Amino acid sequence: MRINLQHRNLRSRDGLDRWVEEQILALGEARQIDEANVRLECRPESSPPFAVHIHLLTPGPDLFAESRDHTIRAAFAKALTQ
């Protein structure tokens, strides 16, 4: 599986990046994922300011999820539940 992680208006941090990777790899145990494109954003002018966009390329239909929250981890967790 290939994981592409983008940060927009948000600094890349090893702990956060590792946590995101672990969450995506855990999804890969339930379903084959060929590629995961994840974008983490901070929009300070919006409320809630953090947004997550996930696009999973799988055999069959691709999966898309988006969410927003007041912390990046909460926004990512919401996107995973979709």
Secondary structure, 3 states (H helix, E strand, C coil): CEEEEEEECCCCCHHHHHHHHHHHHHHHHHCCCCEEEEEEEECCCCCCCEEEEEEEECCCCCEEEEEEECCHHHHHHHHHHC
